[in-house]
């Protein structure tokens, strides 16, 4: 059974970049289309890492992002001050916010 491009891509990511060409040549055999698809996935992953990467090249995962950015009452987000948490769900936390600009008034938005 021939492995899928996704399976080979995941395995190739675990290999040092210098050794990937030999791995793909062996894993894909004569299937040029499969080889090209895995190469494209690797190039896209490299582009994503360079775009979303940290200064040391490491990409932040969802867990690191959640631990790093936890809002709390009193925080200032743009022109708003977080007043009270009024909900939480799959897309994040909903806050009652107050505009810091004059005149002050309350609005409800979900970040």
Secondary structure, 3 states (H helix, E strand, C coil): CCCCHHHHHHHHHCCCHHHHHHHHHHHHCCCHHHHHHHHHHHHHHHHHHHHHECCCCCECCHHHHHHHCCCCCCCEECCEEEEEEEEEECCEEEEEEEECCCCCCEEEEEC
